[in-house]
C-alpha cells in the first residue's frame, strides 16, 4: 500500500471519538502493527517439534488474509475504471497514473512473462523474483509511512513537510539496506521451482547503507521527540505501524524462519484495516445505507451497508482464490511449455510475482495525495 496520505486537505476540526480511530484504540493497535511486537518474542519459545505444524498453520493464515488484501486493491482500483481513464473527476496527472498502472503496467508484465516462458529463459524469469522482493520491500515501507500519516490525520497531530521528508528518507534508507542484505546473504535460490538470482553488491555499498539507515533512524527519533514536545503527544498507533513495517517486517525479517511466514499476514492485516474502513464509509454514502435489508431475517447483522461491506470482503476472498489458484491451475493444464526446464509450477510463479508487483503500482495511485476519494471516505 503506497499510502501517500499527507492529506491535510482534510478539515482540521476536532476529531470525534470514533473519528480518532479506524476501528478503535485496541483494534487499531493490533491491526496496524502492534501484534507484531507480541507475536515475534513468542516465536523464539516455540519447541522444535511444533515448528512444522505452526509453519503450516501460518501459511494457511497468511493466504486467508493475503488473498483478500491483494484482491481488494483490484476491486477498488478498477471500480468505475472507465470514468478514471476519461479523467472524470480526476486531474490530468492522476488520470495518467490510472492509465499507466491499470493498463500499461499489466500489458508490459504480460509481455515480459510471455517472452520469458516462450524462450524458456530461466535466468530472465528468475530476475523477476528479485524484482518482486525489491518492490515488496518498497511497498512495505511506504505502507508503514502511510499508516503513520493516516493515524496522524485521525488524531489531528499533523507532521509538517520537513518531518515527512525525515520519515520518508528513513523509510527508503532502511528498505535499501534490507534489500542489499538480502542480495548479500543469498546469491541464488528456488522460488516455486524456478531459480532466482540476486545482484552482487560490493561490501562498501552495504556499509554506506548501514550508516545511512542508522543516521536516518537517529534523525527520525530526534524529530519524533521534538514533535511530541510541540504537539503534546504522538499518533502512537501510527508510530507502531511505521516501526513494525520498517524494522520488524523488512530489516530483521530473517531473524527467525517462522517470522518470515508471519510477516505477510501482519502486513495484509494492516492493509485491511484501512481498506475495510474506507469501504464501510463508501457503503454508508449510498442513499439506502441505513435501511433494513430484505428479507427481514437478514437484519440481524444490521443495515444494508454492513451486508454490502460483507459482500465486498467475501468477493475479495473469491477473487483472491481465482487469481492465486484457479487461474494458474487452469493455465498449467491448458498451456504447453517446457516443464523440464521451467518446472511444473511456472504459472503459479508468474501469477504470484505479477500480482505482488502490480499491487504496488495500483496502491501507488489509489492512496496518494490528490485522490479526492481518499479524503472523502477514509477520514470521515
N, C-alpha and C positions, 0 to 999 in steps of 0.2 A: 504494500500500500504506500504509494509515493505521496503521502499526505503533505501538501504544501499549504497548510491551513493557518497562515498568519492572517486570519480573517478578522481584521479589525474594522471591517465594514459593518460587522455586527454591532448593533447599538450597545453602548456601554451603560446599560441600565442595570440596576441592582438585580442580581440573579435570584430567582425563586429557589426554594429548597429543592424542587425537582430539577430546576434548570442548572443546578450546580454539578449534576452528575449525569452520566449516560443512563445508568440504571439505579445507582445507589452507592454509598461510600464503600461498602464491603464488596459488592459485585464488581464495581469499577476496579478496586484494588486487585482482586483475584484475576479478572479477565484481562486487564491491561498489562499485567506482568508480575504482580505480587506473588502469584502462585509459584513462579519460578524460584523465588527465594525460599519457599517452603519445601519444594519437591527436590531440588538439587542436593541439599545436605542429606536427605533420606536415602538417596541412591547409593551413597558410599557405604551404607549399612546393610544393603541387600545381600543376603547369603548367596554364594556362588551357585548353589543348587536351584535358586529361584530366578536367576538371571534370564534363563531361556524362556520360561513362561511369561515373565514380566516383559521381556523384549517383544514376544509375540503379541501380548495384550496391547502394548503401546503402539505397535504397528497398526493394529486394528483401530485403536482410538484415534491415532493420527489421521488415518484415512477417513474416518467418520466425520472428523472436524475439518480436515484438509479439503476434501472434495467440495463441500458446500462453500467453503471460503473462496476457492477458485471460481466456482460456478456463479456465485453471487456477483462477482465483478463483471461477468459476461451478461448477467441478467440486467444489471444497472446500465452498463455501458451501451449495449445495443438496444435498449428501450428507446423508442422513438428515434431510431438512428437516422432515418431519412431526414427528419427535422434538423438534426445536428449537422448532417452533411450539407444541407442547404443553408445552414447558418441562421436559422430562425430562432431568435432569442439568444444568440451567441455572437461574440465579437469575432472578427476575422481570424485572429490568432488561435482562438480556441477551436473554431471551425476547422482550420487546417490541422490542428493537433488531433482532432477526432478522425479526420480522414486518414492521416498518417498512421495512427495507432490501430484504427479499426479496419483499414483496407490494405494499405501499402505494407505494413509490417507482416501481417499473416501471409500475404502473397509472396513476399520475399523469403520468409522462412519455409513456406511450402516448396518453393523452387529450390532452395538450398538442400532440403532433405530429400527431395525427389532426385536431384542430381547425385547426391552422395550415395543414395541407395542404388540408383541405376548403375553407377560406376563401381559399386561395391568398394567405395573409398572409406575404409575403416578409420584411417587417420583423420580425415576431414570430419567425419561424424563424431569421432572421439573428442575433437576440439570443441564441438558443440556442447558437450557435457561441462567442459571447463567454463565456457561462456555462460552456461546456466548458473554455475556456482558464483561467477562474477556478478551476474545480475541479481541473484537471490540475496547475496550479501548486501548489495546496494539497496535492494528493496527492503530488507530487514531494518537497516539503519534509518532509511527515510521514513519508514513506518513508525519507528520509535520516536523520531523527531516530530512527526505529525501528531502522534498521540499526545505528546507534551503540549503542542500548540492547541489541540482540541481541549485539553484539560485547563490550559491557561485561559482560553476564551470562556469556558464554562464557569471558572472560578473568578473571572474578571481580574486576573493577575497577569496582565499582558507583558510580553517581552518587547523591548524596542528593537530596532533594526540591527544595532550593534550587538546586542545579546544574541539575536538569532544567528548572526554570522558566526559568533563563537561556537554556538551549538552545532551548526552545520559543518564548520571546519573540523570540529572534534569528531562528528559522525563519520565524515569521509576519511579522516586520519585513521580511526580505529578500523574502519572497513578495509582500507588498503592494506594495513598491517595484517589483518586476519587473512586476506586473500594471498598475500605474499607468503605468509607462514604455511598456508595450505600447499602452495606450489613448491615450497622448500621441503616440506615433510613428505609429500607424495609426488613422485615423478610420473607414475602411470598406475592405473587401476582399472578394475572391472566395474561397469555400470550397466545393469540389465544385459549382461553378456557381451557388451562391447568394451573394448579397451579405450580408456580416455587418457589424455595426456595433459601434463602441466607445463608451465613455462619456466625454464631455468633462469632464475633471477640472481644476480651477484649478491653476495652476502652484505656488501656495503649498502645496497639499496634497502635491504631489510633493516639494517642498523639505523639508517636515516628514518625509516618508517616508525621504528620503535621510539626514537627521540621525538618525532612529530606527534605520535599518539600520546606519549607521556606529557609533553608540553601542552598540547591542546586540552588534555584532561585536567591538568593543573589550572589552566586558564578558565576552563568551564566551572571548576569548583569555586574559584575566586569570584567569577561572575554570579554564580548562584548565591553565594554568601552576601554579595552586595545587593542582589535582587531581593533576598529575604529581608535584609535590614530596611531597604527602601519601601517595600510593599507590605511588611508585617506578616510575611509567610510566603509559601511557595505552593504551586499546584502539585501536591505531593504524589498523587496517583500518576500524573504525567511524568514526574521525575522517575518514579519507579518503572514506568513503561520505557522511558529513554535509557535508563541504566541497564535494564534487563535485555533490551534489544541489542544494544551495542556490545556489552561486555559478557553477559551470560550466554546469549544466543549466537554471537559471532566470534568474539575474541577467544573465549575459553570453551568453545563448543566441544572440542575433542578431549576435554578433561576426563570424561567418563563415557564409555561406549553406549551405555543406556541413555545418557543425556542427549546424545545425538538423535535418538529415537523420540525423545520427549519434546524437543525444541520445536519441530514443525507444528505439533498440536497446540503448543502455547502461543506461537506466532499467529496461527489461524484463529485461536480464541480471541486474541487481541483485535484482530481484524473484524471478527463477527460482532464484537461489542459495538463498534461504530456502525457497521452496516445494518444491524438489526434496529438500532436507534434511528438511523436515517430512514429505513423502510417503514418503521412504525409511524413516523411523522408524515411520510408520503401518504400512507393509507389514511391517516387522520384527516388529511386535507380533502378527501373525497366527500362529496355532499351528503351521502347516506352513511358516513363512517360510524356514527353512534347509534344507528338504528339496529334493531334486533334482526338477526339472520333468520332465514326461512330454511327448513321448518323450525318451529319454535324450540324443539328439543336441542338445537344447536346453541341456544342462547346460554347454555351452562358455561361456555367459555367466555361469554361476554359479547360486546357489539361486533358489527361486521368487520371493522378494521382489524381486529385481532385474528379473525379467520383468514383474512387476506394476507396478513403477515405470516401466519402459519402456512398458508399455501405457498408463499414465496420461499420459505425455508424448505418445505418438502420438495418444491420444484428445484431448488438448488441441489438437494441431495440426489434427485433423479438425474439432473443434468450432469452432476459430477460422476455418477456411475456410468452414464452414457459416454462421457468424454474419456474417462480414465480406464474403463474396462470394456464396454461393449464395442465401441468404435475400433480400438486397436485389435480386439479379438476377431472382429469381422474382417478387418484388413489383413490380418495374419492368415486367415483362412482363404481369402479370395485373391490376394495379390501375390504373384510369384516373385521370389527373389532368391539370391544365393545364401541359403541358410548355413552352408558350410563356412562361409566367410563372415557373415553378419549375425549369425546366431538365430535362435528361434524366437527372440523377444524384440525384434527390431522395431515394430510399430509401437510397442509399449514404451520403448526407449524414446522414440521420436515424439510421441504424444506427450509424455511427461516433460520433456525439455521444451517442446512447443508451448505448452500451457504455462509453465513456470516463467519463461521469458516473456511471452505475450502478456501475461498477467501484470508484469512490471510496467509495460508500456500503457496498458489500459488504465491502471491506477494513477500513473503519472499525469494523465489527462483529467480523469474524473474528479480527483480530490485536490486539485490545485486551486490556488488563489485566483479569483476571477470567474470561477464557475458559480453562477448565482444560485444554482440548485443546492449547493453545499451549505451556504449560509442560511438558505431558506428552510431547509429540512433537518439539518444536523443540530443547529443550536437553538431551536425553539423549545 
